[in-house]
């Protein structure tokens, strides 16, 4: 897997709304900050946050686009991107979009998310 393939797999895993598909793509000591400002440290907190979203947003469609690589090396890569989502919350269609910055690392021949910071578009 290369960094570009990681992004495709990560986006697909998030869209599946199945934590077991996301888990292998997240480092144990990762940190994720959502666009609402909440920060989730470590795999346990990240799991709870993602599963909360998966349970809240039904039939979610999630996409990552406009990826710009800041640095890409043998075992670490940093990129910025845009994201969008849509789905049903309590029977009402909702959607959102924003920007993000991610750091991924390669360990044991596998790319994993180390840090992701999501924000709102200006």
BADREN-296326 format. One record per residue: z, x, y of N, C-alpha, C in turn. Coordinates in nm, 3 decimals. Each point is the difference from the previous one (the first is absolute). Last residue first. Example, Ala and Ser with C-alpha at 12.3 -4.5 7.8 and 13.67 -1.06 7.14 Angstrom:
<recs>
{nzz->0.708 nxx->1.285 nyy->-0.225 cazz->0.006 caxx->0.082 cayy->0.119 czz->0.073 cxx->-0.077 cyy->0.109};
{nzz->-0.007 nxx->0.029 nyy->-0.572 cazz->0.000 caxx->-0.089 cayy->0.119 czz->0.000 cxx->0.090 cyy->0.120};
</recs>
This chain:
<recs>
{nzz->0.541 nxx->-1.354 nyy->2.795 cazz->0.032 caxx->-0.013 cayy->0.145 czz->-0.086 cxx->-0.108 cyy->0.063};
{nzz->0.168 nxx->0.007 nyy->-0.521 cazz->-0.110 caxx->0.047 cayy->0.085 czz->0.038 cxx->-0.024 cyy->0.145};
{nzz->0.387 nxx->0.083 nyy->-0.367 cazz->-0.090 caxx->-0.104 cayy->0.050 czz->-0.111 cxx->0.063 cyy->0.084};
{nzz->0.243 nxx->0.263 nyy->-0.415 cazz->0.028 caxx->-0.051 cayy->0.133 czz->-0.100 cxx->-0.106 cyy->0.039};
{nzz->0.221 nxx->0.341 nyy->-0.436 cazz->-0.092 caxx->-0.105 cayy->0.044 czz->0.041 cxx->-0.051 cyy->0.137};
{nzz->0.067 nxx->0.445 nyy->-0.350 cazz->0.054 caxx->-0.063 cayy->0.121 czz->-0.105 cxx->-0.099 cyy->0.050};
{nzz->0.142 nxx->0.320 nyy->-0.463 cazz->-0.095 caxx->-0.093 cayy->0.061 czz->0.070 cxx->-0.067 cyy->0.118};
{nzz->0.049 nxx->0.437 nyy->-0.395 cazz->0.045 caxx->-0.067 cayy->0.123 czz->-0.111 cxx->-0.092 cyy->0.049};
{nzz->-0.028 nxx->0.209 nyy->-0.425 cazz->0.127 caxx->0.059 cayy->0.039 czz->0.056 cxx->-0.071 cyy->0.123};
{nzz->-0.370 nxx->-0.111 nyy->-0.428 cazz->0.040 caxx->-0.023 cayy->0.138 czz->0.137 cxx->0.063 cyy->0.024};
{nzz->-0.347 nxx->0.192 nyy->-0.375 cazz->0.100 caxx->-0.104 cayy->0.023 czz->0.032 cxx->-0.009 cyy->0.149};
{nzz->-0.363 nxx->0.236 nyy->-0.411 cazz->0.032 caxx->-0.023 cayy->0.140 czz->0.098 cxx->-0.116 cyy->0.010};
{nzz->-0.074 nxx->0.358 nyy->-0.421 cazz->-0.012 caxx->-0.139 cayy->0.046 czz->0.038 cxx->-0.009 cyy->0.147};
{nzz->0.038 nxx->0.392 nyy->-0.311 cazz->-0.140 caxx->-0.044 cayy->-0.001 czz->-0.020 cxx->-0.145 cyy->0.045};
{nzz->0.430 nxx->0.223 nyy->0.027 cazz->-0.037 caxx->-0.025 cayy->-0.140 czz->-0.139 cxx->-0.062 cyy->-0.010};
{nzz->0.112 nxx->-0.027 nyy->0.474 cazz->0.096 caxx->0.058 cayy->-0.093 czz->-0.039 cxx->-0.040 cyy->-0.141};
{nzz->-0.166 nxx->-0.033 nyy->0.553 cazz->-0.048 caxx->0.011 cayy->-0.137 czz->0.105 cxx->0.074 cyy->-0.082};
{nzz->0.016 nxx->-0.327 nyy->0.472 cazz->0.020 caxx->0.131 cayy->-0.062 czz->-0.054 cxx->-0.005 cyy->-0.143};
{nzz->-0.040 nxx->-0.274 nyy->0.520 cazz->0.000 caxx->-0.005 cayy->-0.146 czz->0.012 cxx->0.142 cyy->-0.053};
{nzz->0.077 nxx->-0.317 nyy->0.476 cazz->0.002 caxx->0.135 cayy->-0.057 czz->0.004 cxx->-0.019 cyy->-0.151};
{nzz->-0.150 nxx->-0.336 nyy->0.449 cazz->0.054 caxx->0.028 cayy->-0.133 czz->-0.009 cxx->0.148 cyy->-0.033};
{nzz->-0.033 nxx->-0.413 nyy->0.415 cazz->-0.010 caxx->0.142 cayy->-0.027 czz->0.065 cxx->0.024 cyy->-0.135};
{nzz->-0.229 nxx->-0.459 nyy->0.285 cazz->0.098 caxx->0.071 cayy->-0.080 czz->-0.027 cxx->0.149 cyy->-0.006};
{nzz->-0.101 nxx->-0.535 nyy->0.255 cazz->-0.040 caxx->0.138 cayy->-0.023 czz->0.109 cxx->0.070 cyy->-0.079};
{nzz->-0.155 nxx->-0.550 nyy->0.025 cazz->0.069 caxx->0.106 cayy->0.072 czz->-0.060 cxx->0.135 cyy->-0.031};
{nzz->0.015 nxx->-0.595 nyy->-0.089 cazz->-0.073 caxx->0.127 cayy->-0.004 czz->0.080 cxx->0.102 cyy->0.078};
{nzz->0.011 nxx->-0.546 nyy->-0.242 cazz->0.046 caxx->0.102 cayy->0.092 czz->-0.083 cxx->0.125 cyy->-0.017};
{nzz->0.084 nxx->-0.577 nyy->-0.147 cazz->-0.072 caxx->0.127 cayy->-0.010 czz->0.058 cxx->0.097 cyy->0.103};
{nzz->0.069 nxx->-0.526 nyy->-0.279 cazz->0.040 caxx->0.098 cayy->0.101 czz->-0.085 cxx->0.125 cyy->-0.020};
{nzz->0.042 nxx->-0.562 nyy->-0.172 cazz->-0.074 caxx->0.127 cayy->0.004 czz->0.048 cxx->0.084 cyy->0.117};
{nzz->0.301 nxx->-0.364 nyy->-0.280 cazz->-0.077 caxx->0.014 cayy->0.124 czz->-0.068 cxx->0.137 cyy->0.000};
{nzz->0.315 nxx->-0.160 nyy->-0.342 cazz->-0.112 caxx->-0.093 cayy->0.005 czz->-0.087 cxx->0.008 cyy->0.124};
{nzz->0.375 nxx->0.299 nyy->-0.086 cazz->0.050 caxx->-0.137 cayy->0.002 czz->-0.112 cxx->-0.101 cyy->0.021};
{nzz->-0.209 nxx->0.421 nyy->0.048 cazz->0.145 caxx->0.007 cayy->0.010 czz->0.050 cxx->-0.142 cyy->0.017};
{nzz->-0.483 nxx->0.281 nyy->-0.156 cazz->0.072 caxx->-0.125 cayy->0.022 czz->0.151 cxx->0.026 cyy->0.001};
{nzz->-0.411 nxx->0.357 nyy->0.148 cazz->0.056 caxx->-0.068 cayy->-0.116 czz->0.074 cxx->-0.125 cyy->0.042};
{nzz->-0.254 nxx->0.511 nyy->0.168 cazz->0.004 caxx->-0.144 cayy->0.019 czz->0.055 cxx->-0.061 cyy->-0.128};
{nzz->-0.083 nxx->0.516 nyy->0.285 cazz->0.047 caxx->-0.081 cayy->-0.112 czz->-0.013 cxx->-0.148 cyy->0.038};
{nzz->-0.141 nxx->0.561 nyy->0.147 cazz->0.001 caxx->-0.144 cayy->0.029 czz->0.048 cxx->-0.073 cyy->-0.124};
{nzz->-0.033 nxx->0.536 nyy->0.258 cazz->0.022 caxx->-0.089 cayy->-0.114 czz->-0.007 cxx->-0.145 cyy->0.047};
{nzz->-0.145 nxx->0.556 nyy->0.142 cazz->0.026 caxx->-0.137 cayy->0.041 czz->0.022 cxx->-0.082 cyy->-0.127};
{nzz->0.089 nxx->0.555 nyy->0.087 cazz->-0.086 caxx->-0.108 cayy->-0.049 czz->0.033 cxx->-0.131 cyy->0.070};
{nzz->0.090 nxx->0.590 nyy->-0.076 cazz->0.029 caxx->-0.120 cayy->0.076 czz->-0.102 cxx->-0.106 cyy->-0.041};
{nzz->0.209 nxx->0.466 nyy->-0.267 cazz->-0.108 caxx->-0.080 cayy->0.055 czz->0.054 cxx->-0.114 cyy->0.084};
{nzz->0.106 nxx->0.492 nyy->-0.311 cazz->0.052 caxx->-0.090 cayy->0.103 czz->-0.119 cxx->-0.077 cyy->0.057};
{nzz->0.156 nxx->0.327 nyy->-0.464 cazz->-0.102 caxx->-0.056 cayy->0.088 czz->0.067 cxx->-0.098 cyy->0.096};
{nzz->0.091 nxx->0.418 nyy->-0.415 cazz->0.052 caxx->-0.091 cayy->0.102 czz->-0.116 cxx->-0.048 cyy->0.087};
{nzz->-0.054 nxx->0.320 nyy->-0.363 cazz->0.114 caxx->-0.079 cayy->-0.049 czz->0.064 cxx->-0.092 cyy->0.104};
{nzz->-0.410 nxx->0.273 nyy->0.071 cazz->0.005 caxx->-0.012 cayy->-0.145 czz->0.111 cxx->-0.094 cyy->-0.047};
{nzz->-0.165 nxx->-0.099 nyy->0.488 cazz->0.014 caxx->0.127 cayy->-0.070 czz->0.013 cxx->-0.027 cyy->-0.150};
{nzz->-0.111 nxx->-0.241 nyy->0.508 cazz->-0.022 caxx->-0.020 cayy->-0.142 czz->0.003 cxx->0.137 cyy->-0.066};
{nzz->0.108 nxx->-0.286 nyy->0.500 cazz->0.006 caxx->0.125 cayy->-0.077 czz->-0.016 cxx->-0.035 cyy->-0.147};
{nzz->-0.095 nxx->-0.323 nyy->0.322 cazz->0.061 caxx->0.094 cayy->0.093 czz->0.007 cxx->0.138 cyy->-0.065};
{nzz->-0.327 nxx->-0.452 nyy->-0.083 cazz->0.082 caxx->0.104 cayy->-0.062 czz->0.048 cxx->0.097 cyy->0.108};
{nzz->-0.142 nxx->-0.538 nyy->0.004 cazz->-0.030 caxx->0.128 cayy->0.063 czz->0.097 cxx->0.103 cyy->-0.058};
{nzz->-0.194 nxx->-0.539 nyy->-0.109 cazz->0.085 caxx->0.114 cayy->-0.033 czz->-0.050 cxx->0.125 cyy->0.073};
{nzz->-0.119 nxx->-0.513 nyy->-0.010 cazz->-0.008 caxx->0.099 cayy->0.109 czz->0.096 cxx->0.118 cyy->-0.020};
{nzz->0.146 nxx->-0.411 nyy->-0.290 cazz->-0.132 caxx->0.037 cayy->0.051 czz->0.013 cxx->0.108 cyy->0.108};
{nzz->0.261 nxx->-0.337 nyy->-0.414 cazz->0.014 caxx->0.120 cayy->0.082 czz->-0.140 cxx->0.040 cyy->0.044};
{nzz->0.239 nxx->-0.490 nyy->-0.195 cazz->-0.108 caxx->0.097 cayy->0.012 czz->0.039 cxx->0.114 cyy->0.093};
{nzz->0.164 nxx->-0.489 nyy->-0.299 cazz->0.043 caxx->0.117 cayy->0.075 czz->-0.113 cxx->0.101 cyy->0.003};
{nzz->0.153 nxx->-0.547 nyy->-0.124 cazz->-0.114 caxx->0.091 cayy->0.003 czz->0.041 cxx->0.114 cyy->0.091};
{nzz->0.300 nxx->-0.400 nyy->-0.285 cazz->-0.026 caxx->0.095 cayy->0.107 czz->-0.128 cxx->0.079 cyy->-0.024};
{nzz->0.263 nxx->-0.399 nyy->-0.212 cazz->-0.146 caxx->0.020 cayy->0.006 czz->-0.039 cxx->0.097 cyy->0.111};
{nzz->0.482 nxx->-0.132 nyy->0.084 cazz->-0.076 caxx->-0.039 cayy->-0.120 czz->-0.150 cxx->0.019 cyy->0.025};
{nzz->0.494 nxx->0.185 nyy->0.206 cazz->-0.142 caxx->-0.020 cayy->0.034 czz->-0.078 cxx->-0.026 cyy->-0.128};
{nzz->0.472 nxx->0.069 nyy->-0.036 cazz->-0.017 caxx->-0.083 cayy->0.119 czz->-0.146 cxx->-0.037 cyy->0.024};
{nzz->0.134 nxx->0.297 nyy->-0.354 cazz->0.051 caxx->-0.135 cayy->-0.027 czz->-0.022 cxx->-0.095 cyy->0.117};
{nzz->-0.119 nxx->0.458 nyy->0.044 cazz->-0.083 caxx->-0.058 cayy->-0.106 czz->0.043 cxx->-0.144 cyy->-0.029};
{nzz->0.262 nxx->0.254 nyy->0.302 cazz->-0.129 caxx->-0.040 cayy->0.058 czz->-0.089 cxx->-0.068 cyy->-0.104};
{nzz->0.403 nxx->0.176 nyy->-0.155 cazz->0.031 caxx->-0.109 cayy->0.093 czz->-0.130 cxx->-0.052 cyy->0.063};
{nzz->-0.027 nxx->0.383 nyy->-0.266 cazz->0.012 caxx->-0.122 cayy->-0.081 czz->0.035 cxx->-0.121 cyy->0.086};
{nzz->-0.021 nxx->0.424 nyy->0.210 cazz->-0.133 caxx->-0.044 cayy->-0.043 czz->0.010 cxx->-0.129 cyy->-0.082};
{nzz->0.406 nxx->0.197 nyy->0.138 cazz->-0.078 caxx->-0.046 cayy->0.116 czz->-0.137 cxx->-0.053 cyy->-0.042};
{nzz->0.283 nxx->0.195 nyy->-0.331 cazz->0.056 caxx->-0.126 cayy->0.049 czz->-0.083 cxx->-0.057 cyy->0.115};
{nzz->-0.121 nxx->0.428 nyy->-0.162 cazz->-0.026 caxx->-0.104 cayy->-0.100 czz->0.050 cxx->-0.136 cyy->0.050};
{nzz->0.107 nxx->0.376 nyy->0.255 cazz->-0.142 caxx->-0.034 cayy->0.014 czz->-0.037 cxx->-0.112 cyy->-0.097};
{nzz->0.432 nxx->0.186 nyy->-0.027 cazz->-0.015 caxx->-0.084 cayy->0.120 czz->-0.144 cxx->-0.044 cyy->0.019};
{nzz->0.081 nxx->0.295 nyy->-0.359 cazz->0.076 caxx->-0.124 cayy->-0.018 czz->-0.016 cxx->-0.095 cyy->0.117};
{nzz->-0.192 nxx->0.445 nyy->0.009 cazz->-0.074 caxx->-0.095 cayy->-0.084 czz->0.072 cxx->-0.133 cyy->-0.018};
{nzz->0.085 nxx->0.299 nyy->0.446 cazz->0.010 caxx->0.016 cayy->-0.145 czz->-0.063 cxx->-0.115 cyy->-0.076};
{nzz->0.110 nxx->-0.113 nyy->0.487 cazz->0.013 caxx->0.137 cayy->-0.048 czz->0.015 cxx->0.003 cyy->-0.151};
{nzz->-0.185 nxx->-0.323 nyy->0.434 cazz->0.045 caxx->-0.009 cayy->-0.139 czz->-0.006 cxx->0.140 cyy->-0.060};
{nzz->-0.003 nxx->-0.290 nyy->0.509 cazz->-0.028 caxx->0.123 cayy->-0.073 czz->0.066 cxx->-0.007 cyy->-0.136};
{nzz->-0.184 nxx->-0.350 nyy->0.431 cazz->0.094 caxx->0.026 cayy->-0.110 czz->-0.044 cxx->0.123 cyy->-0.079};
{nzz->-0.247 nxx->-0.203 nyy->0.374 cazz->0.097 caxx->0.103 cayy->0.032 czz->0.099 cxx->0.031 cyy->-0.111};
{nzz->-0.399 nxx->-0.296 nyy->0.011 cazz->0.113 caxx->-0.066 cayy->0.066 czz->0.110 cxx->0.099 cyy->0.036};
{nzz->-0.393 nxx->0.129 nyy->-0.242 cazz->-0.035 caxx->-0.025 cayy->0.140 czz->0.109 cxx->-0.078 cyy->0.073};
{nzz->0.136 nxx->0.319 nyy->-0.417 cazz->-0.089 caxx->-0.113 cayy->0.022 czz->-0.022 cxx->-0.022 cyy->0.150};
{nzz->0.126 nxx->0.446 nyy->-0.310 cazz->0.042 caxx->-0.077 cayy->0.117 czz->-0.104 cxx->-0.109 cyy->0.024};
{nzz->0.173 nxx->0.356 nyy->-0.422 cazz->-0.100 caxx->-0.093 cayy->0.052 czz->0.061 cxx->-0.074 cyy->0.118};
{nzz->0.074 nxx->0.465 nyy->-0.350 cazz->0.053 caxx->-0.084 cayy->0.107 czz->-0.115 cxx->-0.085 cyy->0.054};
{nzz->0.134 nxx->0.309 nyy->-0.489 cazz->-0.088 caxx->-0.047 cayy->0.107 czz->0.079 cxx->-0.078 cyy->0.105};
{nzz->0.111 nxx->0.241 nyy->-0.439 cazz->0.071 caxx->0.022 cayy->0.126 czz->-0.082 cxx->-0.044 cyy->0.122};
{nzz->-0.174 nxx->-0.044 nyy->-0.448 cazz->0.138 caxx->-0.048 cayy->-0.010 czz->0.076 cxx->0.011 cyy->0.132};
{nzz->-0.537 nxx->-0.066 nyy->-0.004 cazz->0.095 caxx->0.105 cayy->-0.035 czz->0.143 cxx->-0.055 cyy->0.002};
{nzz->-0.457 nxx->-0.285 nyy->-0.099 cazz->0.102 caxx->0.025 cayy->0.102 czz->0.097 cxx->0.105 cyy->-0.050};
{nzz->-0.360 nxx->-0.203 nyy->-0.257 cazz->-0.067 caxx->0.057 cayy->0.117 czz->0.098 cxx->0.035 cyy->0.113};
{nzz->0.108 nxx->-0.227 nyy->-0.425 cazz->-0.046 caxx->0.136 cayy->-0.029 czz->-0.062 cxx->0.072 cyy->0.119};
{nzz->0.161 nxx->-0.464 nyy->0.057 cazz->0.101 caxx->0.100 cayy->-0.031 czz->-0.053 cxx->0.140 cyy->-0.031};
{nzz->-0.259 nxx->-0.420 nyy->0.063 cazz->0.025 caxx->0.080 cayy->0.119 czz->0.089 cxx->0.120 cyy->-0.034};
{nzz->-0.098 nxx->-0.329 nyy->-0.325 cazz->-0.125 caxx->0.069 cayy->0.032 czz->0.016 cxx->0.092 cyy->0.121};
{nzz->0.359 nxx->-0.277 nyy->-0.144 cazz->-0.025 caxx->0.098 cayy->-0.107 czz->-0.131 cxx->0.075 cyy->0.022};
{nzz->0.133 nxx->-0.363 nyy->0.291 cazz->0.069 caxx->0.127 cayy->0.025 czz->-0.030 cxx->0.104 cyy->-0.107};
{nzz->-0.306 nxx->-0.407 nyy->0.176 cazz->0.071 caxx->0.033 cayy->-0.123 czz->0.063 cxx->0.139 cyy->0.017};
{nzz->-0.332 nxx->-0.251 nyy->0.280 cazz->0.134 caxx->-0.054 cayy->0.018 czz->0.085 cxx->0.020 cyy->-0.125};
{nzz->-0.469 nxx->0.138 nyy->0.124 cazz->0.035 caxx->-0.067 cayy->-0.126 czz->0.134 cxx->-0.072 cyy->0.010};
{nzz->-0.176 nxx->0.272 nyy->0.356 cazz->-0.066 caxx->-0.130 cayy->-0.009 czz->0.033 cxx->-0.076 cyy->-0.127};
{nzz->0.151 nxx->0.446 nyy->0.057 cazz->0.071 caxx->-0.089 cayy->0.092 czz->-0.059 cxx->-0.141 cyy->-0.007};
{nzz->-0.218 nxx->0.327 nyy->-0.251 cazz->0.132 caxx->-0.028 cayy->-0.057 czz->0.079 cxx->-0.095 cyy->0.091};
{nzz->-0.418 nxx->0.158 nyy->0.153 cazz->-0.017 caxx->-0.094 cayy->-0.111 czz->0.135 cxx->-0.039 cyy->-0.061};
{nzz->-0.003 nxx->0.332 nyy->0.332 cazz->-0.038 caxx->-0.128 cayy->0.058 czz->-0.014 cxx->-0.107 cyy->-0.108};
{nzz->0.075 nxx->0.437 nyy->-0.146 cazz->0.119 caxx->-0.051 cayy->0.068 czz->-0.028 cxx->-0.137 cyy->0.061};
{nzz->-0.359 nxx->0.238 nyy->-0.197 cazz->0.094 caxx->-0.047 cayy->-0.102 czz->0.124 cxx->-0.063 cyy->0.064};
{nzz->-0.319 nxx->0.198 nyy->0.287 cazz->-0.059 caxx->-0.116 cayy->-0.067 czz->0.096 cxx->-0.059 cyy->-0.103};
{nzz->0.126 nxx->0.400 nyy->0.212 cazz->0.001 caxx->-0.111 cayy->0.095 czz->-0.056 cxx->-0.127 cyy->-0.064};
{nzz->-0.016 nxx->0.399 nyy->-0.253 cazz->0.137 caxx->-0.049 cayy->0.015 czz->0.003 cxx->-0.122 cyy->0.092};
{nzz->-0.402 nxx->0.235 nyy->-0.046 cazz->0.024 caxx->-0.090 cayy->-0.113 czz->0.142 cxx->-0.057 cyy->0.006};
{nzz->-0.113 nxx->0.327 nyy->0.314 cazz->-0.077 caxx->-0.122 cayy->0.027 czz->0.022 cxx->-0.104 cyy->-0.110};
{nzz->0.195 nxx->0.435 nyy->-0.053 cazz->0.066 caxx->-0.083 cayy->0.101 czz->-0.074 cxx->-0.130 cyy->0.032};
{nzz->-0.082 nxx->0.182 nyy->-0.487 cazz->-0.001 caxx->0.071 cayy->0.127 czz->0.066 cxx->-0.090 cyy->0.105};
{nzz->0.016 nxx->0.049 nyy->-0.572 cazz->0.000 caxx->-0.085 cayy->0.117 czz->0.000 cxx->0.090 cyy->0.124};
</recs>
